[in-house]
Amino acid sequence: MPAVKKDALPPADPELLERAGLITPEELAAYLRKAPGTLYKWAARGYGPPIHRVGHDIRYDPKDVKAWLRENRDDHKDTAA
């Protein structure tokens, strides 16, 4: 799969994580400014937000995505003295 430039990604929906229902990898990729293939790789490796399988398709629950983002937030707190 060829690399996707971040500026070539579709605009993100700022309300995406407030929606009811499941969202697609393409929608989440636009929100995160990542290539959709990155999310598929993350899912295959067990990384990233939890996934829901709908047949052969992958979907994300916005509540799970928000929780994953909170858990993986880096506050840049340096613990070294």
C-alpha positions, 0 to 999 in steps of 0.5 A: 500500500503506498504511503498517504500524505497527511495533508492528503487525508480527508478532513476530520469530523470534530464531532466524530467521538461524540457520535452514537454508533460505531465508526469506520477505520477510515473515519478514525484515521482522518480524525487521528491524521493517520493513514487507514492502513495504520489502523488496520496494522494496529488492529492486526498487532493488538495495538490501538483502540479496541475493535469490533468485528462486524463480519470481516469489517472493523469498527470502533466504538467512540467511547473506546477510542476516547478511553484509549486516547486518555490512557495513552496521553503523554503529559511530558512529565519528566520523572528524572531529577 
